[in-house]
């Protein structure tokens, strides 16, 4: 079957797709080989500024909605020091408890996200590979009549340069950063 596609176009298409596919495979292998689970959150909640921010917000939330507990007259002693301190510290203790729960939920989610980031990005690379293939087929073999041949060749050359640059970047990451 004879086609009207030039040898130049077919060669550029094959090279562009080969470079992009190779780069995606290399990046996928690098991403799936990641084993570091160091998150931006500290494992000890008390060392984290985010934790103390959550404690302040939780304490303010509890104080706003529930107020401070009432101190009661204990056996005619009046309002003693300990019941007043307990009434004032109750929202803080509840804020600390809520802060610990929220902080470690966020910590667990960040660890899960970092454990799955390689799979997520690899899946996105596979989807982008299908999209790039669809785009290149449309560009090389089914060009729009509105695009001039000069612009089409320029876009073809640019797509090849971008795919080659992506391949060089993946090789650089593989050899020097991984």
Buried (B, 14 or more C-beta within 10 A) or exposed (E): EEEEEEEEBEEBBEBBBEBBBBBBBBBBBBBEEEEEEEBEBBEEBEEBEBBBEBBEBBBEBBBEEEEBEEBEEEEEEEEEEEBEEBBEEBBBEBBBEBBBEBBBEBBEEBBEEBEEEBEEBBEEBEEEBEEBBEEBEEBBEEBEEEEEEEEBBEBBEEBBEBBBEBBEEBEEBBEEEE
